[in-house]
Amino acid sequence: MDQEARTTGFAADKRQSPRRGLSRAESAIYVGVSVTLFDEMVKDGRMPKPKRINGRVVWDIWALDEAFSELPDEHGGKAGGSWDIT
């Protein structure tokens, strides 16, 4: 059983309803990186800090979207909305 299943009672990939708040592991998966890299990105400010709901720590999916959009593209520039890869 994974850590999230132990702490929440069920695995993240079994949840069906859409949510705005994601766990740390879900947030890392959402942006396409490992949990270790996600932690580093939160620490250095590339990803947002979590919110606390009682004892639960969650990341706002909208904040993740905004932070992801601000990441540079593979050539070091900001994504400008153009899908032309030439």
N, C-alpha and C positions, 0 to 999 in steps of 0.2 A: 504494500500500500504506500502511495507517495505521501509526502509531507502535507500537501493540501488536503488530501482525503482524510488524513489523521486529524487535522485541525478543524476542518469544516464538516466532516461526516460524509462528504461525497467529492468525487473528482471533478475538476473544472470542465473536462471535456464531456461530461454527462449532463451538464446544465443545458436547458433548452430555451429558457426565456431570455430576451435581450436585457442587458443591464448597462447602466452607465458607469458603475464602479467595478473595477477589475482588481483582482489580487496581484501580487507581485509577479508570480509565475505567469498568470494570464496576460499581464501587461507586457512582459518580455516576449511572449509568443505573439501577441498582437502586433508589436513593432518588428518582429522577425529576428530577434537576437537571443542569446543565452541569458539566463538569469544573472550570471556573473557580469556580463557586459552591461545589462540593464542597470544593475546596481552602480556600476562605474559611471554610466551616463546620468543617472540621478545625482550622484555625488558631484559630477563636474558641471551640472546644469543643462546638459543637452536634453534631458528628460525631466518632467516636473516632479516635484516632491508629492508624496501621497497626502490624502486627507485621512483623518481619523474619525471613525463613526463608532462611538463607544470604544470597545476594545479592538475593533477591526481597522486595519490599515488598507485603504483602497486608493487606486489611481483613477482619476476622472478620464474617461475615454475621450472626451472632447479636448482636454488638456494634452493627452497623448497625441491626438491628431494634429493639434497645433504645433507641438514640439517636433513631431515627425516632419511636418511640412517645412519647418525651418532648417532641417538638416541639409547639408550640402549634397549636391548630386555627385556622381562618381568622379567628375572632373574638378570638383572643389567649389563649383558655383552653386548659388541658390536655385532651386527649381522655380522656373518662371511661368509654369503653366503650359509651356509648349511641349508637346509630345514628340516633336521632331528629334530623332536621335542621330541625324546625320551631321 
